[in-house]
Amino acid sequence: MKKIALIAFLVAAIGTSSMAQLRKTTFTFPDTEGYHVLKGDFHQHTIFSDGQVWPTTRVEEAYEEDLDIICLTEHIEHRPHLNELTSKDHNHSFELAKAAALKYGILMFQSSEITRGMPPGHLNVIDIQDANKFERFVNLKNTRDTTLVTEALAEAKKQGGFIFWNHTAYPTINNKSTWHPIHEDLKNKGLMMGIEIVNGERYEPTAFQWCLDYNLTIFSNSDVHSTMAQKRSADEFKVLTLVIAKEKNKASVMEALKAHRTIALWNNSLMGRSEHVEPLVRSSVTFRLSNINDKNGLFEMVNQAGIPFVFEFLNVTKNLSIRDDVPCSVHANSVTSLSAFVDSIPDNEIKVRVLNVFVAPGKCLETSIPVILNR
C-alpha cells in the first residue's frame, strides 16, 4: 500500500511540476454583442509531418500564449521524420495531444493538410474524423499530383470537415496570389469554405478581398514548424484567427466558422468584415472625460483589448478641444490621457478612423466610440 501511495504521489508531483514550468501570458479581448472572442491558430505542424516538436508541446505553447483553439494540421503527403517514428497513423499526432488539450482547456480539432501543387495548392481540413482515409488519394510517385485533390476534399467534407486554402502565394513560381478556375470550382462545390489571408509573417491583401467577394471565412495562422518561441523571435508579433463564438466549445466554433464570424490578427492589426470588427473595437475601447475643472480636464482612451489601437479623430467639436491633427494610440490593456478643454458637454460619441483595423484591403474602419463623463 505504501508503495502504491508513493507511486501515486510521484505521478501527481510530476504533473504539478510540469504545469508549474509553464508561464501563461494573459491575452484577451472583451465579449462583443453577446459573443465570446476566442483566439485560434488553425495551422500548426509537429514532428508527425515536417515540424520540429512533439504534439503535446504545441498544447503547452497554446496554454502559455492564452490560445483557445489549435489545429495540428499534419501533411498527409510530406512526412520527413517518418522513419524515426514507430507509428505511421495519420491520426496519432492528435491522439497524443488530446489529453493535454483537455488538461489545459484548449479546444483542439482533428485536422490535416492536403498538400498539392498549385493550383490548387495546400488546403487545411479541420474537424475531420479519420485522416488515414486521405492517403488513398495521394500519388506516391508524385505527391504534388493534383489529379485526385477534389476527391480528397470531398472525403473531408463527407467527414464533416471545414476546408480552407492556405498561403495563397505558395507554392507559385512568381510568388503571387492567383485565383484559378479550380478554386472557383472548389468554392462552388462547397470544398473550399475559407482562405488563410495571413500565413506567419506574410499578409495577402488579395486573399482578403477574395474572402469579401466570394463570402469565404477569413483565417490568419502561424503555420509554425519550429517552436513558437523561435517563431515569435522571427515575427515579433502574434498571428491569430479571432473567432466570434457563442460559447467556448467545438460546436460553437464550427458554427462561427461556417457563419464567417472571424477576424485576422496580424502585426497588431485586425482585418475583417465591418460587422465583426466594429463591435469588437466598440467593446474594447471607451473614451472618458474626467477631472474637469474650470473647463480643463482629461480626455482618456481606455482599452480593454490585448492589442493597441491607433485613432484619427473625425468629428471633435468646438465643445471639446483635444489635439486631433495627428493619430493617437492607446496601448493594449491601458489608458492614454490627453489634455482637453471642455466648453460644454460634447456628444455622447466621437467618430474615429481606426488606422490599424481594416474592413477591406487599404480601407480602415470608421466608427463612433462612446464618451463617458467621469465627474
Secondary structure, 3 states (H helix, E strand, C coil): CHHHHHHHHHHHHHHHHHHHCCCCCCCCCCCECCEEEEEEEEEECCCCCCCCCCHHHHHHHHHHCCCCEEEEEEECCCCCCHHHCCCCCCCHHHHHHHHHHHHHCCEEEEEEEEECCCCCCEEEEECCCCHHHHHHHCCCCCCCCCCCHHHHHHHHHHCCCEEEECCCCCCCCCCCCCCCHHHHHHHHCCCCCEEEEEECCEECHHHHHHHHHHCCEEEEECCECCCHHHHHHHHCCCEEEEEEECCCCHHHHHHHHHCCCEEEEECCEEECCHHHHHHHHHHHEEEEEEEEECCEEEEEEEECCCCCEEEEECCCCCCEECCCCCCEEECCCEEEEEEEEECCCCCCEEEEEEEEEEEECCEEEEEEEEEEEEC
